[in-house]
Amino acid sequence: MSYKLAKSIRDIKDYLARGSEDGFIGMDSETSGLDTRRAMIAGVSLSVEEDSGIYIPLGHTIGSNLPMKGVVDALKDVVGVSLIPVFYNAKYDLNVIQKNTKWYPKKFEDALEVVYMEDPDRKMKNLKLVAKEDLLFNMDSFESLFTPEEIKAKSFDIRRKLPQRCVDYACADADAALRIWRLKIKTREEQAFAIKIDTKLIEIVRRIEHNGGMELNHDYIDDQIGKLEARVEALREQIHRIAGYKFEINSPKQLGIALFDKMGIPSPGLTRGKNPQHRTDAESMEKLAKQYPEVSIVLAYRKVVKARSTYFMKLKKLDSLGLPVRFQFNMFSAPTFRFSAPGGRPEVDGGSGVNIQAVSNGEALDLMAVDLSIEGGDDEYLENLGKDQLLFDQEKEVDEWLGPAVDSLTLPYTIEDESEPPKLMCFRETCAKCPARCRSKGIDITRRLQKNLKMIPSVRQSFRAKEGYTLVSFDYIHQELVIGANMSKEPKWLRALANKEDLHELTASDAFGIPLDDYKAMKKDPNKKGEYKRKRDIGKILNFASFYGATSYTLARKADIAQVQADKIYEGFTNGLKVLFQWMSKVHIFARKEGYTTTYFGRKRWLKQFYAKNDRKMNAFADRSAVNTAIQG
């Protein structure tokens, strides 16, 4: 290999003067870390042909470096002008180069983008793995530059190495990026338009990632952590009291024993393996929760624990580092060609630790526990409740009113007035599946919808704009339905969108066989408003699930209705949108025949590996993926 160290500006100019057969030059940066806002550059490598490269030292703490201005002057008139640089993960390199040199090439390409376009289902797209698998090119690992002591101490700052020690490693990165780019010429030609779009997006997204900097609402985060910890403890005590003894709720084995062996709830089955135990996964527990309130409390416990650890504790850690909030947007990960948003690790790559696509605005759990709203008084989650006070020290009185058979802590009541017996206020929206059976006991319950009761607090309120800036939210309303309408040419949806009509109303009308005007009239009728909402909710489920291979079984499960009823509703739905379902059928047929599906802009996802397995579940997955990819991509 002809890799060398640049010892002068003349060396750089001479290397660039060699030119390139196709006008591309491999380029890579070596830095002190993964966080582009803090990473300091060690050097830059270039490669104009296979087995060739030059490493330019810029920021090593030992050995000689070349002057930054002289290097930039030598590069800027050639790189990005007559020679187009090819990076591997250009987002990172462009941000680091711009931050450290105040210059970056305006024109560039990304070999990672082409690897992704060729096979979006490829799990490992790391440069060294792709080079080994596609080029049979074995590259040295980053760790090979460091001593065992440095590796053990996780001291991986390449700037502390002599420039000559880094030449082969650095040049191999630029060499491999260029080789991969040239190897994938067929993919580049077939998907030229999509690649052109994504390359422009790289420039936009990398600026958003690098320059974005919302602030954290410190007081709010601390406050919610305290409240969530109180809720976790309250739920834990309640679960232990119901079970009759203390156990580790986070242990699937101990939880299974408590619920199914001790409390007698029917087991959903056993796990596979050498030591089978009761299944306590989310899906199994959610099915049981419909009949057994005790399971609902366990699910609530899990949600509160997750909110505390997955969101608020991570944000607290980020806050302690004193870094601006940074969200990551991965363009080349999801197999359907959509963006993904990994949280990252604040101390490593500067990410927020939170998936921005999953930041919740809170959740009003229909829990049966008064003491979950912590500490009573004017809790923000119970605002607008007037004189209502939480029952904490009146459990014995509640037992007397409702009877000893009902545990007061399974009932969400507050005192509404001082009458004897006192009038009660229920937090639940409906009496369905409530264990209290108040009406049968002759108890007068005044019901009122409590929209502000959020057992899981809003994570979104943890973020705020910097001083002098405004935080703006843009929401593309039901964009998947808009895309599906345009791709399928479904006349009902296209007409409804043109007239700014409610698609969920339209679907509910078809699904339940009610003329649209009659259905809309239900919304204004106080006696039918609740029925209107329930039917619209089912219409919404059907609309968004339609592109994901949903069936009447899916509807029965999600809407919690009888299968016979779901079958009838689903039949009305499919009959009402025949063009849409014909389009989806055509997409399935094409994917089965050709082995791939395409998006509007020409991206291609291969599915033949899923169809080839002759497995019903795998084939169904491929059918769903064919439509899903066409919509999301």
C-alpha positions in Angstrom: 0.0 0.0 0.0 1.2 3.5 -0.9 0.1 5.4 2.2 2.2 8.3 3.3 2.4 11.2 5.8 2.1 14.8 4.5 5.2 16.6 5.8 4.6 19.9 3.9 1.9 21.8 2.0 3.7 20.8 -1.2 3.1 17.1 -0.4 -0.6 17.8 -0.3 -0.7 19.8 -3.5 1.4 17.2 -5.3 -0.9 14.4 -4.2 -4.0 16.3 -5.3 -2.4 17.1 -8.7 -2.4 13.3 -9.5 -6.1 13.7 -10.0 -8.6 10.8 -10.1 -9.9 8.6 -12.9 -13.6 9.5 -12.1 -13.3 12.8 -10.3 -13.8 11.4 -6.8 -11.5 11.4 -3.9 -11.9 9.5 -0.6 -11.8 11.7 2.5 -11.9 11.0 6.2 -11.2 12.8 9.5 -9.5 11.5 12.7 -10.7 13.2 15.9 -10.7 13.0 19.6 -14.3 11.8 20.0 -17.8 11.2 18.6 -19.5 14.4 19.8 -19.0 16.8 16.8 -19.5 19.8 19.1 -16.5 18.9 21.3 -14.4 16.7 19.1 -11.0 18.2 18.2 -9.5 17.2 14.9 -6.2 15.2 14.7 -5.9 15.0 11.0 -7.5 14.4 7.6 -6.8 11.6 5.1 -7.3 11.6 1.3 -7.2 8.8 -1.3 -7.4 9.3 -5.1 -7.0 5.6 -6.0 -7.0 2.1 -4.5 -4.1 1.4 -2.1 -3.2 5.0 -2.1 -3.5 7.7 0.5 -2.0 10.7 2.3 -2.5 11.6 5.9 -2.4 15.3 6.9 -1.7 15.9 10.6 -3.4 19.0 12.1 -3.9 18.6 15.8 -1.6 15.9 17.3 -0.3 16.8 20.7 3.1 15.1 19.9 5.0 15.2 16.7 4.7 17.8 13.9 1.5 19.2 12.5 0.9 21.3 9.3 -0.5 24.8 9.6 -4.3 24.8 9.5 -4.6 27.8 7.1 -2.0 26.4 4.7 -3.8 23.1 4.6 -7.2 24.6 4.0 -5.9 26.9 1.3 -4.4 23.8 -0.5 -7.7 21.8 -0.2 -10.4 24.4 -0.8 -9.5 25.1 -4.5 -9.6 21.3 -5.4 -11.6 19.3 -2.9 -15.3 19.9 -3.6 -14.4 21.6 -6.9 -12.5 19.4 -9.4 -12.3 16.4 -7.0 -15.6 15.5 -5.2 -14.8 14.1 -1.8 -16.5 10.7 -0.8 -17.0 10.3 3.0 -18.4 7.3 4.9 -21.0 9.0 7.2 -20.5 12.5 5.8 -22.7 14.1 8.5 -20.0 13.5 11.1 -16.9 14.4 9.0 -18.4 17.6 7.6 -19.4 18.9 11.1 -16.0 18.1 12.5 -14.0 19.6 9.6 -16.2 22.8 9.6 -15.9 23.2 13.3 -12.1 22.8 13.4 -11.0 24.4 10.1 -13.8 26.9 9.4 -14.1 25.3 6.0 -15.8 22.4 4.4 -16.4 21.1 0.9 -19.7 22.3 -0.5 -20.0 19.3 -2.9 -19.6 15.8 -1.5 -20.9 12.2 -1.6 -21.5 9.6 1.1 -20.6 5.9 0.5 -22.7 4.9 3.5 -25.7 6.3 1.8 -25.1 4.0 -1.2 -24.5 0.9 1.0 -27.9 1.7 2.7 -29.6 2.2 -0.7 -28.4 -1.1 -1.9 -29.8 -3.0 1.0 -31.6 -1.1 3.7 -32.2 -4.3 5.7 -28.4 -4.8 6.1 -27.9 -4.9 9.8 -24.2 -3.9 10.1 -23.1 -1.0 7.9 -19.9 -0.2 9.8 -17.1 0.9 7.4 -14.7 -1.9 8.5 -17.3 -4.6 8.2 -18.6 -3.5 4.8 -15.0 -3.3 3.6 -14.3 -6.8 4.8 -17.5 -8.3 3.4 -17.7 -6.4 0.1 -14.1 -5.6 -0.7 -12.3 -8.4 1.1 -10.3 -5.6 2.6 -9.2 -6.2 6.2 -8.8 -2.9 8.0 -7.0 -2.3 11.3 -9.3 -1.7 14.3 -9.2 1.7 16.0 -8.1 -0.1 19.2 -5.0 -1.3 17.4 -3.5 2.2 17.8 -3.6 2.0 21.6 -1.7 0.0 24.3 -3.5 -2.5 26.5 -3.3 0.0 29.4 -4.9 2.7 27.3 -7.7 0.4 26.2 -8.4 -0.7 29.7 -8.5 2.9 30.8 -10.7 3.7 27.7 -8.2 6.5 26.8 -8.8 6.7 23.0 -7.6 10.2 22.0 -5.8 9.7 18.7 -4.2 13.1 19.0 -1.9 11.7 21.6 -0.3 9.4 19.0 2.6 10.3 16.7 1.2 11.3 13.2 3.3 8.6 11.6 1.7 5.9 13.8 -1.7 6.9 12.4 -0.9 7.0 8.7 -2.0 3.4 7.7 -5.1 3.5 9.9 -6.3 6.9 8.7 -5.5 6.4 5.0 -7.3 3.0 5.0 -10.6 4.8 6.0 -10.4 7.2 3.0 -9.3 4.4 0.7 -12.1 2.1 1.7 -14.8 4.9 1.4 -13.6 5.5 -2.2 -13.5 1.8 -3.1 -17.0 1.2 -1.8 -18.3 4.2 -3.7 -16.8 2.9 -6.9 -18.0 -0.7 -6.3 -21.6 0.4 -5.9 -21.8 2.2 -9.3 -24.9 0.1 -10.3 -26.8 1.2 -7.2 -25.7 4.8 -7.8 -27.0 4.8 -11.4 -30.3 3.0 -10.6 -31.2 5.3 -7.6 -29.4 8.4 -8.8 -32.4 10.7 -8.1 -33.0 9.3 -4.6 -29.3 9.7 -3.8 -29.3 13.2 -5.0 -32.2 14.0 -2.7 -30.6 12.4 0.3 -27.2 14.0 -0.3 -28.9 17.4 -0.1 -30.7 16.2 3.1 -27.4 15.3 4.7 -26.4 19.0 4.6 -29.6 20.1 6.2 -29.7 17.4 8.9 -26.1 17.7 9.9 -26.6 21.4 10.5 -29.7 20.7 12.6 -27.8 18.2 14.7 -24.7 20.3 15.1 -26.3 23.7 15.6 -29.5 22.6 17.4 -29.5 23.5 21.0 -32.7 23.6 23.0 -32.3 24.0 26.7 -33.5 21.8 29.5 -36.1 22.9 32.0 -34.0 22.0 35.1 -36.7 22.7 37.7 -39.4 20.8 35.9 -37.1 17.7 35.4 -36.1 17.7 39.1 -39.7 18.1 40.1 -41.0 15.2 37.9 -38.2 12.9 39.1 -39.3 13.4 42.7 -43.0 12.9 41.8 -42.3 9.8 39.7 -40.2 8.3 42.5 -43.1 8.9 44.9 -45.5 7.2 42.4 -43.2 4.2 42.0 -43.1 3.7 45.7 -46.9 4.1 46.1 -47.5 1.6 43.3 -44.9 -0.8 44.8 -46.6 -0.7 48.2 -50.0 -1.2 46.6 -48.9 -4.2 44.6 -47.3 -5.7 47.7 -50.4 -5.1 49.7 -52.6 -6.8 47.0 -50.3 -9.7 46.8 -50.0 -10.0 50.6 -46.3 -10.0 50.7 -43.2 -8.2 49.4 -41.4 -9.4 46.3 -39.2 -7.9 43.5 -41.7 -6.6 41.0 -39.0 -6.1 38.3 -38.2 -9.9 38.4 -40.4 -11.7 35.8 -40.1 -14.9 37.8 -41.1 -13.4 41.1 -43.9 -11.4 39.5 -45.2 -14.5 37.8 -45.3 -16.4 41.1 -47.1 -13.5 42.8 -49.8 -13.0 40.2 -50.4 -16.5 39.0 -49.4 -18.9 41.8 -50.2 -16.8 44.9 -53.1 -14.6 43.7 -54.7 -17.2 41.4 -54.9 -15.2 38.2 -54.9 -17.5 35.2 -51.4 -17.8 33.7 -51.0 -16.7 30.1 -48.6 -19.6 29.6 -44.9 -20.4 30.2 -41.8 -19.1 28.5 -39.6 -21.4 26.5 -36.2 -22.6 27.6 -34.6 -24.8 30.2 -36.3 -23.0 33.1 -39.8 -22.1 32.0 -41.7 -19.5 34.0 -44.9 -17.6 33.8 -45.0 -15.2 30.9 -45.1 -11.6 32.1 -44.3 -9.8 28.8 -46.3 -6.6 27.9 -48.6 -8.3 25.4 -49.6 -11.1 27.8 -50.1 -8.7 30.7 -52.2 -6.2 28.6 -54.6 -9.0 27.7 -55.0 -10.0 31.4 -55.4 -6.4 32.5 -58.8 -6.2 30.7 -60.2 -8.7 33.3 -57.9 -8.3 36.3 -57.3 -4.8 37.7 -54.4 -6.0 39.7 -52.5 -6.5 36.4 -53.4 -3.0 35.4 -51.5 -1.7 38.5 -48.4 -3.7 37.5 -48.5 -2.3 34.0 -48.9 1.2 35.5 -45.9 0.5 37.7 -43.8 -0.4 34.7 -44.8 2.7 32.8 -44.0 5.0 35.7 -40.6 3.2 36.2 -39.9 3.6 32.4 -40.8 7.3 32.4 -38.4 7.9 35.3 -35.5 5.9 34.0 -35.8 6.2 30.2 -36.6 9.9 30.0 -36.2 12.0 33.1 -33.1 10.4 34.6 -31.4 10.5 31.2 -32.3 14.2 30.8 -31.0 14.8 34.3 -27.7 13.2 33.4 -27.5 15.4 30.2 -28.3 18.4 32.3 -25.4 17.6 34.7 -23.0 17.6 31.8 -23.9 21.1 31.0 -24.5 20.4 27.3 -27.1 21.8 25.0 -29.8 19.3 24.1 -28.8 17.5 20.9 -31.1 15.2 19.0 -29.8 12.7 16.5 -31.5 11.9 13.2 -30.3 8.8 11.5 -31.0 8.8 7.7 -29.5 5.4 6.9 -30.9 2.9 9.5 -34.6 2.1 9.2 -35.3 -0.4 6.4 -38.4 1.5 5.3 -36.2 4.6 4.4 -37.7 6.8 7.1 -35.7 8.7 9.7 -34.9 7.1 13.0 -33.8 9.0 16.1 -31.5 7.1 18.4 -31.1 8.8 21.7 -27.3 8.4 21.8 -25.1 8.7 24.9 -24.6 12.3 26.2 -21.1 11.6 27.6 -19.9 9.8 24.4 -21.6 11.3 21.3 -23.4 14.3 22.8 -26.8 12.9 22.1 -29.7 13.7 24.4 -30.1 10.0 25.4 -33.8 10.4 24.4 -35.4 9.3 21.1 -37.0 12.5 19.9 -39.6 10.5 18.0 -40.9 9.0 21.2 -41.0 12.0 23.5 -44.4 11.8 25.2 -46.7 14.6 26.1 -47.8 12.5 29.1 -50.4 9.8 29.6 -53.6 9.9 31.5 -53.7 6.4 32.8 -57.1 5.1 33.9 -55.6 3.9 37.1 -57.6 2.8 40.2 -55.4 4.4 42.8 -56.0 7.7 44.6 -52.6 7.9 46.2 -50.7 7.9 42.9 -51.1 11.6 42.5 -48.7 12.1 45.4 -48.9 14.2 48.5 -52.4 15.6 48.0 -53.1 19.3 47.9 -52.8 21.3 44.7 -51.1 18.7 42.5 -50.7 20.1 39.0 -52.2 16.9 37.6 -55.4 17.6 39.4 -55.8 21.2 38.5 -59.3 22.5 37.8 -60.8 20.1 40.3 -62.0 22.8 42.6 -62.3 21.8 46.2 -61.4 18.2 45.6 -58.8 16.7 48.0 -57.1 13.4 47.6 -57.9 10.7 50.1 -54.9 9.7 52.0 -55.9 9.7 55.7 -59.5 8.7 55.2 -59.1 5.1 54.0 -61.0 3.6 56.9 -64.0 5.9 56.2 -64.0 4.9 52.6 -64.0 1.2 53.7 -67.1 1.9 55.8 -68.9 3.7 52.9 -68.1 1.1 50.2 -67.8 -2.0 52.2 -64.9 -4.1 53.4 -64.8 -6.2 50.2 -63.3 -3.3 48.3 -59.8 -2.0 48.9 -60.0 1.8 49.0 -56.7 2.1 47.2 -58.3 0.5 44.1 -60.8 3.3 43.9 -60.0 6.7 42.5 -62.3 8.9 44.6 -62.0 12.3 46.2 -64.3 14.1 48.7 -66.5 16.5 46.8 -68.4 18.0 49.7 -68.9 17.6 53.5 -72.4 15.9 53.4 -73.1 12.7 55.2 -72.4 10.3 53.6 -70.1 12.5 51.5 -70.6 12.9 47.8 -67.8 11.2 45.9 -66.0 12.2 42.7 -64.6 9.4 40.5 -61.5 9.9 38.4 -62.4 7.1 36.0 -64.0 8.1 32.6 -66.3 5.0 32.6 -67.5 2.3 34.9 -66.4 -0.4 32.5 -64.3 -3.0 34.2 -64.1 -1.0 37.4 -64.1 -3.4 40.4 -66.0 -1.1 42.7 -69.5 -1.9 41.4 -70.8 1.4 42.9 -74.2 1.3 41.4 -75.0 -2.1 42.6 -74.1 -0.9 46.2 -76.4 2.1 45.8 -73.5 4.6 46.0 -74.1 8.0 44.3 -71.2 8.7 42.1 -70.9 12.0 40.2 -68.6 11.5 37.2 -66.6 14.1 35.5 -63.9 13.7 32.8 -60.5 14.6 34.2 -58.4 15.6 31.3 -55.6 16.9 33.4 -54.9 13.8 35.4 -51.6 12.6 34.0 -50.0 9.7 35.8 -47.1 9.9 33.3 -45.9 13.5 33.1 -45.1 15.3 29.8 -41.6 14.8 28.7 -41.9 17.5 26.1 -42.2 20.2 28.9 -38.6 19.2 29.8 -37.4 21.2 26.8 -37.5 24.9 26.1 -36.1 27.3 23.6 -32.9 29.3 24.3 -33.3 32.9 25.3 -34.2 34.9 22.2 -35.6 31.9 20.3 -39.0 30.4 20.0 -39.8 26.7 20.0 -42.1 25.9 17.1 -43.9 22.6 16.4 -44.8 21.5 12.8 -47.1 18.6 12.4 -47.9 17.1 9.0 -51.5 15.9 9.8 -52.0 12.2 8.9 -49.2 12.4 6.4 -49.2 8.6 5.8 -52.8 8.8 4.8 -52.1 11.7 2.4 -49.2 9.7 0.8 -51.4 6.6 0.6 -54.2 8.5 -1.1 -51.9 10.0 -3.7 -50.1 6.7 -4.5 -53.3 4.6 -4.6 -55.4 7.3 -6.3 -58.3 6.4 -3.9 -61.0 8.8 -5.0 -62.8 9.0 -1.7 -59.7 10.0 0.2 -58.5 12.4 -2.6 -61.8 14.1 -2.6 -62.0 14.3 1.2 -58.5 15.8 1.4 -59.2 18.3 -1.3 -62.3 19.4 0.6 -60.4 19.3 3.9 -62.8 16.7 5.3 -62.1 14.4 8.3 -60.8 11.0 6.9 -61.5 9.3 10.2 -65.2 10.4 10.0 -65.3 9.1 6.4 -63.9 5.7 7.4 -66.2 5.4 10.4 -69.2 6.2 8.1 -68.2 3.4 5.7 -67.2 0.9 8.4 -70.5 1.2 10.3 -72.7 1.6 7.3 -74.0 5.0 8.4 -74.6 7.8 5.7 -71.8 10.4 6.2 -74.2 13.3 6.9 -76.1 11.2 9.5 -72.9 10.3 11.2 -71.6 13.9 11.3 -74.9 14.9 12.9 -74.2 12.6 15.8 -71.4 14.9 16.8 -73.8 17.7 17.5 -76.3 15.5 19.4 -75.5 15.5 23.1 -77.0 12.0 23.4 -75.0 10.6 20.6 -71.7 12.5 21.0 -70.1 9.6 22.9 -71.1 7.1 20.2 -69.7 9.4 17.5 -66.3 9.6 19.3 -66.1 5.8 19.8 -66.9 5.2 16.1 -64.4 7.8 15.0 -61.7 6.3 17.2 -62.3 2.9 15.4 -62.1 4.7 12.1 -58.8 6.2 13.1 -57.5 2.7 14.1 -58.5 1.3 10.7 -57.0 4.1 8.7 -53.5 4.1 10.3 -53.4 0.3 10.6 -54.4 -0.3 7.0 -50.9 0.1 5.6 -49.5 -2.3 8.2 -51.4 -5.4 7.2 -54.1 -4.9 9.9 -57.0 -7.4 9.9 -60.3 -7.6 11.7 -58.4 -9.5 14.4 -56.2 -6.5 14.9 -59.2 -4.2 15.1 -60.9 -6.5 17.8 -57.7 -6.4 19.9 -57.0 -2.6 19.5 -60.6 -1.5 19.9 -61.4 -4.1 22.6 -64.6 -5.3 20.8 -66.0 -8.7 20.0 -64.5 -10.5 16.9 -67.9 -10.8 15.3 -68.4 -7.1 15.5 -64.9 -6.4 14.3 -65.4 -8.7 11.2 -68.5 -6.7 10.2 -66.8 -3.3 10.7 -63.7 -4.4 8.8 -65.9 -5.6 5.9 -67.5 -2.2 5.7 -64.1 -0.5 5.8 -62.6 -2.6 2.9 -65.8 -2.2 0.8 -65.7 1.5 1.2 -62.1 1.9 0.0 -61.9 -0.6 -2.8 -59.3 1.4 -4.9 -57.0 1.7 -1.9 -57.1 -2.0 -1.2 -56.7 -2.9 -4.9 -53.5 -0.8 -4.9 -52.1 -2.5 -1.9 -52.9 -5.9 -3.5 -51.0 -4.8 -6.6 -48.0 -3.8 -4.4 -48.0 -7.3 -2.8 -48.2 -9.0 -6.2 -45.3 -7.0 -7.6 -43.1 -7.6 -4.6 -43.8 -11.3 -4.7 -43.0 -11.5 -8.4 -40.0 -9.1 -8.6 -38.6 -9.7 -5.1 -38.6 -6.0 -4.1 -40.8 -2.9 -3.5 -40.1 0.7 -4.6 -40.9 4.1 -3.3 -42.1 7.2 -5.1 -38.6 8.5 -5.5 -37.1 5.2 -6.7 -35.7 3.7 -3.6 -35.7 0.0 -3.7 -36.1 -2.5 -0.9 -35.4 -6.2 -1.5 -37.9 -8.6 0.0 -37.2 -11.8 -1.8 -35.2 -13.1 1.1 -38.4 -13.0 3.2 -40.7 -14.5 0.5 -38.2 -17.2 -0.3 -38.6 -18.8 3.2 -42.1 -20.2 2.3 -43.2 -19.2 5.8 -46.7 -17.8 6.2 -45.7 -15.3 8.9 -42.6 -14.3 7.0 -44.5 -13.8 3.8 -47.1 -11.7 5.6 -44.3 -9.6 7.0 -42.9 -9.1 3.5 -46.4 -8.1 2.3 -46.7 -5.5 5.1 -43.2 -4.3 4.4 -43.9 -3.8 0.7 -46.7 -1.4 1.4 -45.1 0.2 4.5 -41.9 0.9 2.7 -43.7 2.4 -0.3 -45.5 4.8 2.1 -42.7 5.7 4.6 -40.0 5.8 2.0 
